Amino acid sequence: RLTETGQYAGALPTNGAATYPQNSSSAKSGFGIRSYFATARYTYDGKYSINANIRRDGTSRIVNISNREITTWSAGFTWNALKEKFLANQRIFTDLKVRASYGIIPNIGSIVTNSYGVPLNGVPNYQGPQVPSFVNSAYAGSAVVGLVPNNPGNPDLKIEKIQKTNIGVDFAVWQNRARFTVDVYKNKTIDLFVNQPLSGTSGFGTLAINAGIMTNKGIEFVGNVDVVKKRDFNLTVGVNHSIQKNNIEDLGLVNEYVVGTFIIRRGLPYGSHYTTNYLGADPATGRPMYEGPTGNTVYSESAAGQFAKFGTYLPKHQGGFNLDVRFKAITVSALFSYQFDVTRYDNTGNWITRGTLGYHQAVRASRELIDNQWQKPGDVKFYQSSAFDRGFNSSDVKDAKFLRFRNLIVSYAIPAIKTASGTTLVKSARFYVQGQNLAIWSPWKGVDPEDNNNISLNEYPNPRAFVVGLDINF
């Protein structure tokens, strides 16, 4: 209580979180996919098989009703060569089949998840690029606010299509103890969503259209060989390897798009890194050196050239191999996987090697900087003086190849357990110990090289795990 005039009250204690008015809101969205399909298969004389299918798919995410559904088809042929009379007496192959297929499928997934990103900067439901949008605006000095169009929209967008071609052969030799599969394929995606530039007089920058073409060509190989096959001892070795070459063939009226740290350019694979080429520290001054647009040496990022010669974050080579060994009741199975010809941005590495005193206090004195940062004139070091900053550049694009010991299982087969009278209590049992992600060998210095993301930053690595189990069959 105030006892006289001119006296003020002290601050009233409040609980801000409790007294602040809380608002609630809700929203609901939905979409649907509808598909119909029919298949047919015919085999003649056990030698020749033909299969075909036709399907019709639709998605509510396409605004234009005329483009909302698409009809596609595919067909395949298989030749069982060993059924031919002229191969009846051969003793090399125990299985030999030749396959070929061609078809067109809808790329519905690109609409649902924006997985291709070549690049359509729209909202996930894809309404943004298809319908006009407006923003509030007012002339300078005017209190009257009106609506101004900021996106023209293209209601004629349609579903992307993938033309798939595949030729393969399955064969086995050595009394079916060595089994192999080889496939050669080409997938061509057409009508890709791309942003087409518009005339400046239109008032808009770009318009989303179906104009992109991208191809994936590759070969896949799978082999399994029973090296030893005896009653008490088996040894099987397996291997698989795939090679894929990606290429952007067409982007409509433009030749390239820059998307963050990579570029989508006609003639290059998807996900090609696009950045400046860092050449190290100037021995005399400690300034960072870069490759200029014409191959000369420059001393600032603004004067440096941008290049797309540092690879892509999508691996060209992937594969694995396995080893299965059984000795009586004990079985050991090991699986390894690998990838190479792949590079990624090591964002964490950039943090600990950027080197400016105030950039990241926690890691400014990393060992890599202590060993390889310029300190005084005459130093031949890779990292620039702490007086100069360095952004993302080629020094942060690192080799992400690896060989991973992915899985190991050691098991013991327990035979049937019976009572003295012959009653079966347990038909069989299996005790096993399993380890996952046990080791990895890689030049990558970040957290984990195995990720399909372009930039590595604070990502959760593949965890090492151990499992002990018992399977019982009663």
N, C-alpha and C positions, 0 to 999 in steps of 0.2 A: 504494500500500500504506500502511495506517495503522501508524505506528510506535509509538504509545502510546495509552492509553485517553483518552477525552474529545475525540479529534480527529475531525472530520467530513470526508467526501469532498466535493469540488467537484461542480458540476453536470455530468452526463454529456451530451456532445453527441449529439443525436439528430436524425434527419430525420423530422419528424412525419408528413409525407405518406407516407413509405415504411413507417413502423412502425405507422401506424393501421390497424386491421383493416378491410378493404374487404368490403362485402356486395353481392351482386348479386341481382337479381330479374327476373322476366319476367311478362308477362300477355298474354292473347290475347282478343280480342272479335270478333264478327262479326254481320252482319245481312244480310238478303236482301230483294229486291223481285222480285215475280213479276207479269207482265202478259200478258194475252191480249187480242187485239182483232180485229175484223173490219170491213171497210169495203165500201161499195157505192156506185156512181155510175151515174146514168142521164141521158142527154141526148136530148131530143126535138126533132127538126127543126132542130137547131143553135141553137135559141132558149132552151130551158129546160133547166137542169141541176139535178139533185137529187143530193146526196151525203149519206150517213149512215154513222155508225160506232157500234159498241158495244164496250165494253172492260170487262175485269175486272182490277183491280189489288189486290195484297196486299203487306203488309210484315210482317216478323217483329218489328218494333219494337212492334207492338200486342200486348199480353199476352193479351187475351180472344180466343180462337179464333173466336168468333162475329162479332167486329167486325174481324177481321184483313183481310178482303177486302171490296171494294166494287165494285158494277157501275154504270157510268155510260154515258151516250150523248150524241150530238150529231147535229145535222142542219143542212144548209145548202141554200140555193136561189140560183141565178144566172140572171138574165134578160139575154140578149144582145139588147138593144133594137133594134139596127140590122138585125136579121134580120126585123123586122116590116115588112109591106108599107106601112103608113102612114108609115114613116120612110125608105122606099127612095129617095125623090127629094130628101131634105134634103141640104144642102151644108155644114153647119156641123161636124158630128161625123164623125170617121173611126173612132171607137171609143166605145161607150157600153154599159157593163154595170152592172147593179144587183145587189147581193149582200145576203143576209140569212142569219144563222145563229143558232142557240141550242143550248146544250148544257151538260152538267154534267161536270166533270172532278174527279178526286181531288187533293187538295193533299198529296200524299205528301211533297213537299219540306219542309213545315213540321215533319214528324216527324223527318226525317233531319238537318236542320240547325237546327231551332228558329228558322226565319227570321222568323216573324211576331212571336214574343215578346209576345203580348198577354196578360199576360206569364206564362208558365209557368216558374216558377223550378225547373226540374228538371234532371237530368243529361242529356247529349246523347242517350243511347239511350232516353230517355223511360220507363225502367223505374221511376224514382223516383216520379213522380206516379201510377203505376198499381198498385204493390204496396206493402204496408205496410213500414215500416222501423223499426228499433229502435236505441237507444243505451244504453250502459252508464250506470248511475246507482246511487246508494246514498243512504239516508237520512242526515241529518246525525248524525255521531257513530257511525255504524255501519260496520263493516269489511266487511259483506256487500254485494257488488256484484251487481246484477241487470239484466235487460233492461227497458227502458221504451219503449213505442211513441212515436215522434215524428212519424210521418206515417201517416194512416189508409189512404192509397192508394185509387184508384178504378179497379177492373178493368173498368169499363164504358166507358172512353174509346174513341172511334172516330175514323176518319179524317175530316179536314175535307173539305168539298166547295166547289167554286166554280161558281156559275151564270154562264155567259158569254153575253151577248147582243151581237150586232154587226150593224150596217147600214152598207153601204158602196157607193160608186159609183166606177167607173173610167171616165174619158172622155179623149178626145184630140180636138184641133181643129187647124186650120191644116195640113192634110195630114199629120197625126200628128207635127208638129214641136213641139206643146205637149201634154204628157201630164200628167194629174193623177189623184190618188187621194184620196178623202175617206172616213174611217171614223168612225162614232160608236159607242161601246161602253159597256157597263155590266157590270162583274164584281162579283158578290155572293158573298162568302165566308161560309159558314154553318158551324155547329158548331165555331166557333173555340175553341181551348183557353183557358180563363180560370180564375182562382183564385176560387172562391166562398167567402165568409166563413162560418164555422161558429159555432154557439153556444158561448159560453165554457164551458158545462158539459160539452162534448164533450172538452175537454182538448186540442183542436187549433185552429189558427188558420184554415186554409183547406183547401179540397178542390178539386182540379182536375176540371173538368167541361167538357162541350161546350155552351157557351151563348152564345158571342159571334157577332156579325154585323157584317161590315165591307163597305162598297161602294167601288168605284172607278169613277167615271164620267169619260168624256173624249172628246175628238175629236182625230183625227190627220189631218194634211194633208201630202201629198207632191206636188211639182210639178217638172217638168223642161221647159225650153224651149230649142229650137235656134234661137237668135236669128239667127245667120248660118250658112248651110250652103252652102258653095261648094267648088269643087275644091281650091283652095289655102288656104282660110281657113274655119275653123269656130269658132263661139262658142256654148257651151251654158251655161245658168245653171240651177241646181237649188236647191230650198229644201224644208225639211221642218220641221214644227212640231207639237208635241203639247201639249194642255192636259188636265190630270188633276185631278179633285176627289175627294179621299178623305174618307170619313166613317165614324166608329164608330157603328153604329146600336143595338147591344145588347150588354150585358155581363152578362146574367143578372140576379141580384138586386142588383147594385151599379151605381153610375153612373160610377165612375172608379177608376183605379189610378195611383199615382205610381211611376214607374220612373226612379230616378236624377234626371236633370235635365229629363225630359219627363213628360207626363201622358197617359194613355189615358183619355179621358172621352167618354161618350156625347154625340154631337152635334158633336164636334171631329174634325179630321183626325188620322191617326196621326202620332206624332212631334211633337206640339205642345209647345213649350218651356213649362216651368212654373217660375217663379222670382219673386223679389221685384223690384219696380220701383224702380230707383235714380234719385234725383232730383238728385244732385250734392252738393256740399259746402256746409254752412251757412256763409254769409259771416262770421258773427260768431265762431263757435267752430271751424270746420273739421270738424265732425262730419259723417259721412255721413247723408244724408237719404233716406228711403224713403216710398213710398206705403203708407198704412195700409189695413186691410181695408175701411174705409168711405170711402176717398178722402182722408183726412187725412194730414198729414205727421208721420212718426215718425222717431226718431233711433237706432234699433237694429234689427238684422235680426230679432231674436226677436219684436219687436212689429209687424213689417211684414207686409203681406198677401202671399199667393202668388197669382199671376195666370197665365193662359194666353192672353195676348194678344200674344205676340211671334213668331208665325209657327211654321213647322215646318221641319225639316231635309230634308224631301222636296220637291223643286222642283215647283211647279205648272205652270211653263212650261219646256219644253226644245225645242231644235231646232238647226238648222244650215243652212248654205248653201254651195254649191260653185260654182266657176267653172272651166270647161275651155276653153282656147284652143289652137287648132292653126293654125300658119302654115307651110305646106309640110311640112318634116320636123321642125319644132320644135313641141313640145307643152308647155303649162304648165297644171298642175292645182292648184287651191288649195281647201282645205276649212277652213271655220270652224264652230265649235259654240258654243252659248250656253245659259244657263239664267237664270231670274229668278223672283221671288216665292219666295225660299228664304232661310232664316237658319240659322246654325250658332253653336255656342259656340266662341269663340276662347280656348281655355285658355291658350295661349302669351301672348296679349294680356293675360289676367288676371295672369299672372306679372309682366309688365313694367310694369303699371300699378297693382298692388295697393298699393304705396307704403309699406308698413311697413318700418322700417329693418332688421329682422332676418329678413324673410320670405324673400327670395331675393337674397343678397348680390351675385350676378353682374349683376343687372339692376335693382337698386333705384334707379339714377340714370338711367333711360331718358329720352330726349328728350321723350317724351310727358308724363312726370311733371315734368320741368324746366319745361316750358311751361305745364302745366295742373294743377298740384297746389297746394292751399291752403298758404300759408306764414304769413300774419299776418291779424289781424282786418281785415275789409273786403275781402279778396280774393274776387272772384267767379270761382271755379274749379270745374272739374267733379270732380276727384279730391280725396278727403278728405285731412286732415292725416295725416302719417306717425305720429301718435300713436294713430290709430284703424285698425283692420283692416277689410277689406271682403272678403266672400266672393264666390261666384258670384252674379251678379244680371243684370238686364236690360242693363247696360252692356257685358256680355261677349257678348251675343247680337248678332252682326254680320250685315250683309247679305252673302250669299255669291253674288250674281249675278256672271256673268262673260261675256266674249266671248273665245274662245280661237282663235288662229291655229294650228289643229291640224296641218295637213299641207300641204306644198308640194313638188311634183315638177316638175322641168324635165328634159325628155328630148329626145333627137335620134334619129330613125329613120335607120339606115344601110341603104342599098339593097343588093341582092344583089351579091356579089363573085365575079367570074368570071375565069378564066384567058384568055389570048389565044386559046386554041383553043375557048373557049365553055364549058368545064367549070365548073360552079357549085361554088365553094368554101364560100361562106356564103350561105344563102338570104336571111337578113335578120339585122339586129342592132339593138340599142337601147342607147344610152348614157344614163344618167340620174343626176341628183343629187337627193336627197330630204332634206328637213328636217322634223322633227316637233316639235310644241309650241314653235313659234318665238316666240310672244308671247302675252300675256294682258292684258286690260284689266278691272279689277275694283276695287270699293271695299274689298274684303277686304284686311286688313293682315296676315293670318296667312301660313302657308307656301303653302298651295294651297287655293282655295275648292272645288275639284272633288273631293268625297268624299261617300260616302253615310253617313258616320259622324256621329253627333250632335255629338260633341266633337272639336275639332281640337287635337291635342297631339303635337308631334314626329313628325308623319307625313311620309313620304317623298313629295315632290312629283312630278308628272309630269315626267320628265326630258326635257331638250332633246337631240335626237339628230340626227346627220347620216349619210347613207348615200350612197356612190358605187358604182354598179353597172354591169355590162355584160351584157346578155342576147344570146346568140348562138344562132341557129337554123341548124343544118347541114342 
